[in-house]
Amino acid sequence: MQITTNQLAASLRKNLPKILVVYGEETLLQIEACQKIKRTAHERGYTDQKLLYADQTFDWNELELTVSNLSLFASKQIIDIRIPTGKPGTAGAKALQKLAESDLTDVIVLISISSFDRQIKNSKWFQKLDKNSLMINAQKISKFEFPSWITQKLSHQNQKVDRETIGFIIDRVEGNLLAASQEIEKLGLVLPTGRLSLDLVDQALRDVSRYDISDIGSSILTKDRRKFVKVTRSLEFEGTSPPLILWAITQEIRTILSVMIKVKKGITINEAVRTSRCWGLRKQTIPYLAKRISRSEIVSIIKNCHKTDLIIKGLSKSDPWDSLINLGLTIIDTFDKESLSEAV
């Protein structure tokens, strides 16, 4: 059965299936769905949890052993299977198909797929799970749904804002759901309940942290290596999510690439900058970067971003935060060529 994350709460009130699969493009909605499922399972007596991280080195025999060898005296258990690439391989595909047909007792299996595409959706193992499990699609929230999502999040904190303030929050996070969620959580911590003015929200978000996620992009554009490292380490200490840091780093690269593509199509540099949402520091620096950075350099940076993403997802033993810092410094080195000295 297929449902969206919006339908999950109502579905769980009716029934807690033995197998649940959370997949889709929106990381935050995946995380929240998994947390909701685990809370519900815990309330219904599933107090033990077993985590199986199914990366490329995972032995899928461990899944069958975990399911079949539960002690007669063991309490009800949640088996949390995480498939970061969404591609379990031949052995994993067979194990998941067998799991879908199993008669499970005293166990809830929660499968989360961090990466998702059409190939995964059309695979035999996914289709088998689709027939025998509750499938929760963490689909992206469109720009038209974003305002109501923010309103709903604030209402859970007994807070309200007007349309202008919602627009301010959307511009601040540039459509990133994880960033929006963290900003809203900050408002819940530092501001009272009730209706909040734009000035109050703006001031609260400026004051709540020593460093802001936007400082990542500005330090890269100004080629300030020392500030970039300091901001990143500070945000790490504050518990900021690594995917959010990666988003902030890659945002500048995506914007430069957007401007480059539009200019190549014949659009003027000023119009390309305007339609790519460049303002402030971006408006000053990105036109220079788009003219002087080569396409091959951008491609190389994007490949490094992908490698860092895989590290964050646990597909490498490298440290995610060290990888993020190395990525940012590499980008700054690319920007900081002698021919770019006039850019800032």
C-alpha positions as CSV (number, residue, x, y, z in Angstrom):
1,M,0.0,0.0,0.0
2,Q,1.4,3.4,-1.0
3,I,0.9,6.5,1.1
4,T,2.6,9.9,1.6
5,T,4.2,11.1,4.8
6,N,1.2,13.4,5.3
7,Q,-1.0,10.2,5.6
8,L,1.3,8.3,7.9
9,A,-0.1,9.4,11.2
10,A,-3.7,8.5,10.3
11,S,-2.5,5.2,8.9
12,L,-0.6,4.2,12.0
13,R,-3.6,5.0,14.2
14,K,-5.5,2.3,12.3
15,N,-2.8,-0.3,12.0
16,L,1.0,-0.9,12.5
17,P,2.1,-3.2,9.6
18,K,4.9,-5.7,10.1
19,I,7.0,-4.2,7.3
20,L,7.2,-0.5,6.5
21,V,9.4,1.1,3.8
22,V,10.2,4.8,3.8
23,Y,11.7,6.2,0.6
24,G,11.7,9.3,-1.5
25,E,13.7,12.5,-2.3
26,E,13.1,14.5,0.9
27,T,15.6,13.6,3.6
28,L,13.8,15.5,6.4
29,L,10.4,13.9,5.7
30,Q,12.1,10.5,5.7
31,I,13.7,11.1,9.1
32,E,10.4,12.4,10.6
33,A,8.5,9.4,9.2
34,C,11.0,6.9,10.6
35,Q,10.8,8.6,14.0
36,K,7.0,8.6,14.0
37,I,7.0,4.8,13.1
38,K,9.5,4.0,15.9
39,R,7.5,6.0,18.5
40,T,4.3,4.2,17.5
41,A,6.1,0.8,17.6
42,H,7.5,1.6,21.1
43,E,4.1,2.6,22.4
44,R,2.8,-0.9,21.3
45,G,5.5,-2.8,23.0
46,Y,8.3,-3.0,20.5
47,T,11.0,-1.8,22.9
48,D,14.1,-3.5,21.5
49,Q,15.8,-2.2,18.3
50,K,18.3,-3.8,15.9
51,L,20.1,-1.6,13.4
52,L,21.3,-3.1,10.1
53,Y,23.3,-0.7,7.9
54,A,23.1,-2.3,4.5
55,D,26.0,-0.7,2.7
56,Q,28.1,-2.4,0.0
57,T,29.9,-4.6,2.5
58,F,26.8,-5.8,4.4
59,D,26.2,-9.5,4.7
60,W,22.5,-10.0,3.9
61,N,22.5,-13.4,5.8
62,E,22.5,-11.3,8.9
63,L,19.0,-10.1,8.1
64,E,17.6,-13.6,7.9
65,L,19.5,-14.6,11.1
66,T,18.1,-11.6,12.9
67,V,14.5,-12.3,11.9
68,S,14.6,-16.1,12.5
69,N,16.7,-16.3,15.6
70,L,14.7,-14.1,17.9
71,S,14.8,-15.6,21.4
72,L,11.5,-17.0,22.7
73,F,12.0,-14.8,25.7
74,A,13.0,-11.7,23.8
75,S,10.7,-8.7,23.8
76,K,9.1,-7.4,20.7
77,Q,11.7,-5.9,18.4
78,I,12.1,-3.3,15.6
79,I,14.6,-4.2,12.9
80,D,15.8,-0.9,11.4
81,I,17.3,-1.6,7.9
82,R,19.0,1.4,6.2
83,I,19.9,1.1,2.5
84,P,21.8,4.3,1.7
85,T,22.2,3.7,-2.0
86,G,18.9,2.0,-2.6
87,K,20.7,-0.8,-4.4
88,P,21.0,-3.9,-2.2
89,G,22.7,-6.0,-4.9
90,T,21.7,-9.5,-6.0
91,A,22.0,-11.0,-2.5
92,G,20.1,-8.1,-0.9
93,A,17.3,-8.2,-3.5
94,K,16.7,-11.9,-2.8
95,A,16.8,-11.3,0.9
96,L,14.3,-8.5,0.7
97,Q,11.9,-10.5,-1.6
98,K,12.0,-13.4,0.9
99,L,11.4,-11.0,3.8
100,A,8.3,-9.6,2.0
101,E,6.8,-13.1,2.0
102,S,7.8,-13.9,5.6
103,D,5.3,-14.5,8.4
104,L,6.7,-12.2,11.0
105,T,6.0,-12.5,14.7
106,D,6.9,-10.0,17.4
107,V,9.0,-8.0,15.0
108,I,8.5,-4.8,13.0
109,V,10.8,-4.3,10.0
110,L,11.5,-0.6,9.1
111,I,13.3,-0.2,5.8
112,S,14.6,3.3,4.8
113,I,16.1,4.1,1.4
114,S,18.2,7.2,1.3
115,S,18.6,7.4,-2.5
116,F,15.7,6.7,-4.9
117,D,15.2,6.6,-8.6
118,R,13.1,5.0,-11.3
119,Q,15.5,2.0,-11.5
120,I,14.9,1.2,-7.9
121,K,11.1,1.6,-8.2
122,N,11.0,-0.8,-11.1
123,S,13.1,-3.5,-9.4
124,K,11.6,-6.8,-8.5
125,W,12.4,-6.5,-4.8
126,F,10.9,-3.1,-4.5
127,Q,7.7,-4.2,-6.3
128,K,7.5,-7.3,-4.0
129,L,7.7,-5.0,-1.0
130,D,5.1,-2.7,-2.5
131,K,2.6,-5.6,-2.5
132,N,3.3,-6.8,1.0
133,S,4.3,-3.7,3.0
134,L,3.2,-0.2,3.8
135,M,5.2,2.1,1.5
136,I,5.7,5.7,2.6
137,N,6.8,8.1,-0.1
138,A,8.7,11.1,1.3
139,Q,8.1,13.1,-1.8
140,K,9.4,16.6,-2.2
141,I,7.3,19.5,-1.2
142,S,6.6,21.8,-4.1
143,K,7.1,25.6,-3.8
144,F,3.3,26.0,-3.7
145,E,3.1,23.6,-0.7
146,F,6.0,25.2,1.1
147,P,4.0,28.1,2.8
148,S,1.4,25.7,4.2
149,W,4.1,23.4,5.4
150,I,5.8,26.2,7.3
151,T,2.5,27.3,8.7
152,Q,1.8,23.8,9.9
153,K,5.2,23.5,11.5
154,L,4.8,26.7,13.4
155,S,1.3,25.8,14.5
156,H,2.8,22.7,16.3
157,Q,4.7,25.2,18.3
158,N,1.6,27.3,18.9
159,Q,3.1,30.1,16.8
160,K,1.6,32.1,13.8
161,V,3.1,34.4,11.2
162,D,1.7,36.4,8.3
163,R,2.4,35.8,4.6
164,E,5.3,38.3,4.4
165,T,7.1,36.5,7.3
166,I,6.6,33.1,5.6
167,G,8.1,34.6,2.4
168,F,11.0,35.9,4.5
169,I,11.7,32.4,5.9
170,I,11.4,30.8,2.4
171,D,13.9,33.3,1.0
172,R,16.2,32.7,3.9
173,V,16.4,28.9,3.4
174,E,16.0,29.0,-0.4
175,G,13.6,26.0,-0.5
176,N,15.7,23.7,1.6
177,L,13.3,21.8,3.9
178,L,15.9,20.7,6.4
179,A,17.1,24.3,6.8
180,A,13.5,25.6,7.2
181,S,12.8,23.0,9.9
182,Q,15.9,24.1,11.9
183,E,15.0,27.8,11.6
184,I,11.4,27.0,12.8
185,E,12.8,25.0,15.7
186,K,14.9,28.0,16.7
187,L,11.8,30.2,16.7
188,G,10.1,27.7,19.0
189,L,13.0,27.9,21.4
190,V,13.6,31.6,21.6
191,L,10.2,33.2,20.9
192,P,6.9,33.1,22.8
193,T,3.7,31.4,21.5
194,G,1.2,33.4,19.5
195,R,1.5,35.7,16.5
196,L,5.0,36.7,15.6
197,S,6.0,39.8,13.6
198,L,8.5,39.8,10.8
199,D,10.9,42.1,12.8
200,L,10.8,39.7,15.7
201,V,11.4,36.7,13.6
202,D,14.3,38.4,11.7
203,Q,16.0,39.5,14.9
204,A,15.5,36.1,16.6
205,L,17.1,34.2,13.7
206,R,20.0,36.7,13.7
207,D,20.6,36.4,17.4
208,V,20.1,32.7,18.1
209,S,23.4,31.5,16.7
210,R,26.9,32.9,16.7
211,Y,27.2,31.7,13.1
212,D,24.5,31.2,10.5
213,I,24.3,28.7,7.7
214,S,24.5,31.6,5.2
215,D,28.0,32.3,6.6
216,I,29.2,29.2,4.8
217,G,28.4,30.6,1.3
218,S,29.7,34.1,2.1
219,S,33.0,32.8,3.4
220,I,33.4,30.7,0.2
221,L,32.6,33.6,-2.1
222,T,35.0,35.9,-0.3
223,K,37.6,33.2,-0.3
224,D,38.1,33.5,3.4
225,R,39.5,30.1,4.3
226,R,40.0,30.8,8.0
227,K,36.4,32.0,8.4
228,F,35.0,29.0,6.4
229,V,36.8,26.5,8.7
230,K,35.7,28.4,11.8
231,V,32.1,28.6,10.8
232,T,31.9,25.0,9.8
233,R,33.5,23.7,13.0
234,S,31.2,26.0,15.0
235,L,28.1,24.6,13.2
236,E,29.4,21.1,13.8
237,F,29.7,21.9,17.5
238,E,26.1,23.2,17.5
239,G,24.9,19.9,16.1
240,T,24.0,21.1,12.6
241,S,23.3,18.3,10.1
242,P,26.2,17.6,7.7
243,P,23.7,17.4,4.7
244,L,22.7,20.9,5.5
245,I,26.3,22.1,5.4
246,L,26.8,20.3,2.0
247,W,23.7,22.0,0.7
248,A,25.1,25.4,1.7
249,I,28.4,24.7,0.0
250,T,26.9,23.4,-3.2
251,Q,24.3,26.2,-3.4
252,E,27.0,28.6,-4.6
253,I,28.2,26.1,-7.2
254,R,24.7,25.5,-8.5
255,T,24.1,29.2,-8.8
256,I,27.3,29.8,-10.8
257,L,26.5,26.9,-13.1
258,S,23.0,28.3,-13.6
259,V,24.4,31.7,-14.6
260,M,26.9,30.0,-16.9
261,I,24.2,28.0,-18.7
262,K,22.0,31.0,-19.2
263,V,24.8,33.1,-20.6
264,K,25.7,30.3,-23.0
265,K,22.1,30.4,-24.3
266,G,22.5,34.1,-25.1
267,I,21.0,35.7,-22.0
268,T,22.9,38.7,-20.8
269,I,25.0,38.3,-17.6
270,N,22.9,40.8,-15.7
271,E,19.7,39.0,-16.6
272,A,21.2,35.6,-15.8
273,V,22.3,36.8,-12.4
274,R,18.9,38.3,-11.7
275,T,16.9,35.2,-12.7
276,S,19.3,33.0,-10.7
277,R,18.3,34.8,-7.5
278,C,21.7,36.5,-6.9
279,W,21.7,39.4,-4.5
280,G,24.0,41.1,-2.1
281,L,27.4,39.5,-2.1
282,R,26.4,37.0,-4.8
283,K,25.4,39.8,-7.1
284,Q,28.9,41.3,-6.7
285,T,31.0,38.1,-7.0
286,I,29.1,35.5,-9.1
287,P,29.3,37.5,-12.4
288,Y,33.1,37.4,-12.2
289,L,33.2,33.8,-11.2
290,A,30.8,32.7,-14.0
291,K,33.0,34.4,-16.6
292,R,36.3,33.1,-15.3
293,I,35.7,29.6,-13.9
294,S,35.8,26.9,-16.6
295,R,33.2,24.3,-17.2
296,S,35.7,21.6,-16.4
297,E,36.4,23.1,-13.0
298,I,32.7,23.3,-12.2
299,V,32.4,19.6,-13.2
300,S,35.3,18.7,-11.0
301,I,33.8,20.5,-8.1
302,I,30.4,18.8,-8.6
303,K,32.2,15.4,-8.6
304,N,33.9,16.3,-5.3
305,C,30.5,17.3,-3.9
306,H,29.1,13.8,-4.9
307,K,32.0,12.1,-3.2
308,T,31.4,14.1,0.0
309,D,27.7,13.2,-0.2
310,L,28.6,9.5,-0.2
311,I,30.9,10.0,2.8
312,I,28.0,11.7,4.7
313,K,25.8,8.7,3.8
314,G,28.3,6.3,5.3
315,L,29.6,4.8,2.2
316,S,33.2,5.6,3.1
317,K,35.1,5.5,6.4
318,S,36.3,9.1,5.9
319,D,35.1,11.7,8.5
320,P,32.1,13.7,7.0
321,W,33.1,16.9,8.7
322,D,36.7,16.7,7.5
323,S,35.4,15.9,4.0
324,L,33.1,19.0,4.1
325,I,36.0,21.3,5.1
326,N,38.3,19.8,2.4
327,L,35.5,20.3,-0.2
328,G,35.0,24.0,0.8
329,L,38.7,24.7,0.8
330,T,39.1,23.0,-2.6
331,I,36.3,25.3,-4.0
332,I,38.0,28.4,-2.5
333,D,41.3,27.3,-4.1
334,T,39.5,27.1,-7.4
335,F,38.0,30.6,-7.0
336,D,41.2,32.1,-5.6
337,K,43.1,32.2,-8.9
338,E,45.2,35.3,-9.6
339,S,42.8,36.3,-12.4
340,L,40.0,36.5,-9.8
341,S,41.7,38.9,-7.5
342,E,39.3,41.7,-8.6
343,A,36.2,39.7,-7.9
344,V,35.7,40.7,-4.3
